[in-house]
Amino acid sequence: MAPDWFSRFDFIMVEPSHPGNIGSAARALKTMGFHRLLLVNPQLENAVNDPAAIALASGAADVLQRAEVFPTLREALARSTLAFALTARGRDLGPPACDVREAALLARRHLESLPNAGEGPRIALVLGTERSGLTNAHIALCHRICHIPANPDYSSLNVAQALQVMAWEMRYALIADRMASPAPGGYVPPIAPPASGQAVQAFLEHWQRALVGVRFLDPEHPKKLMPRMHHLFTRVQLTQDEVDMMRGVCTAMLKWASPPRE
């Protein structure tokens, strides 16, 4: 196991409303060896310094105090290269689904297959609000839907409990002896770095403008074309080279749609 793999994980709580859950989440992460807690638009300002959060963090005050706050999930995911959205509800439209154990194995394979130098790969585990969970818009920003196979008659988990389960599964996958075998002859082909969430979102905005430019997308009647396109491109996990290539395609489409005036 690479020594910095645990630092490659971001556990993201979207719009948490109870400071106690934030403190419990910090404690859950530290017990499993993780330390990056990200908060998206917490309902209480300065929630990390709330007495309930500090009390339930117990010995994990360092993780709690280092928690980063973002106004939107899009910004919190800007550096991620593989993001899992935890939800208990099935979705008609969205990324492919897996259970939390499959997610942990996919995360490890993602780390194994990519160089860890520089920015490298980043895994994001996204959990929703205490009352209603993640919205479809939140889930659309992730590569995979993830669920915990709990009792179907009572599958409700407190958000900090759910984070603890996810952190345990990720830790178990990281410490298990499942390193991939090298290719024949010891040669390991180079792997292109994955595109960040920020790069993919910028490409999708460019792609939408290009589709409108060539009149493939009617902005007055878009139907579900762009959500489907979004899920397609996040599912395939574009590399940075592929994003650059597709941005070039977008530029060519827009030039064709608006030829220079003579």
Buried (B, 14 or more C-beta within 10 A) or exposed (E): BEEEBBBBBBBBBBBBBBBBBBBBBBBBBBBBBBBBBBBBBBEBEEBBEBEBBBEBBBEBBEBBBEBEBBEEBBBBBBBBBBBBBBBBEEBEEBBEBBEBBBBBBBBBBBBBEBEBEEEBBBBBBBBBBBEEBBBEEBBBBBBBBBBBEBEEEEEEBEBBBBBBBBBBBBBBBBEEEEEEEEEEEEEEEEEEBBBBBBBBBBBBEBBBBBBBBEEEBEEEEEEEBBBEBBBEBBEEBBBBEBBEEBBEEBEEBBEEBEEEEE
